[in-house]
Amino acid sequence: MTMIKGYRRPDGKVGIRNHLLLLPTVVCANQVVNRIQQQTPGSVAIPHQHGCSQVGNDKEQTHKVLVGMGKNPNVGAVLVVSLGCEVMNAEQIRDEIAETGKPVVWIDIQDEGGSVNTIKKGIEVADELYQQISSLPVEDIPLSEIAVGVKCGGSDTTSGLCSNPALGKTSDLIIKNGGSIIMGETTEIIGAEHILAKKAVNKQVSQKLYSAIERFEKEIKRMGVDMRGGNPSPGNIEGGLSSIEEKSLGCISKAGTAPLQGVFEYADPVPGKGFYFMDSPGNDIECVSGMAAAGVQVVCFTTGRGTPTGNPIVPVIKISGNELAAKKMADNIDIDTSPVLQGEETLEQAGERIFKEIVNVASGEETKAEILGHQEFSISRIGISL
């Protein structure tokens, strides 16, 4: 059994990081949270542009993502900061996160008497929370406790030929060890959804996958726009990808050969063990943020063109099959799988290297995105602002 190092949370879940999360409920609280974060070593913040002027499903999605980020097992404690008049219910957010048993405190800018007082209070509270979690023991944990998100972005021809299928070999190893693989990007399985649907464990799962595609295509038609030019993106096209179908065929190989156990909504909790698909945008940061809110502890991100983005609470491992991009962006790329294209390595060997990197990162080794401080976070928006 493959073991990693992690933190066992009060609800029994396992984190591979021990973050103190500073969570603004609304865009109006971002600056206060940023100032608290600057004065609190060991903390991470998730500033965002949402939290007010939202109703219905859009409001619920923002709430779900914020709660999910707080519940992620990589988070040891949470400080919630609200303004006091937004549509987000800060008290409810605090209480739902607290269901995990981790320490959660809520402060409000209007109640505290403005930004300066709230920053002062927030620094004091954040320091207390950090002291509570800084001495938590690291335990030996079976890899079966891990959910891995698989994502691609800035793709080129090497993505489908090399890095994505190599990651697919890794996905098979993760599932063989009892873990979970979560793939997203509804927009990037179009044209290959029938292949993915054939892997579904039953007709209900395959129909749910087709329904996710249908919803997206209806929305594009309602808007009266052509998806081409946005997906494949100009960078994808310059990298040699001629169509969305060609891109999708490479994209789906990241998940390996395991049966598709289920399809779930953006930022909903990971349903179980094995391979699952999350209905989500293809946008890199929105997709990874949704995976983090769903509870994945680590993301493997393939890229041919190269991208530096990370996540505030989830380590993101960057993998490239493009030798030139891997060398040019060496400070961003963790794994270079181009030896496969040069005949110096098999896909299985590259997959084993990625697997070992996951084990190392899950045991505390920092990814390059973490070292460089890449903490990008974005919530996918559904509707208009009021």
Disulfide bonds with the S-S distance in Angstrom:
none
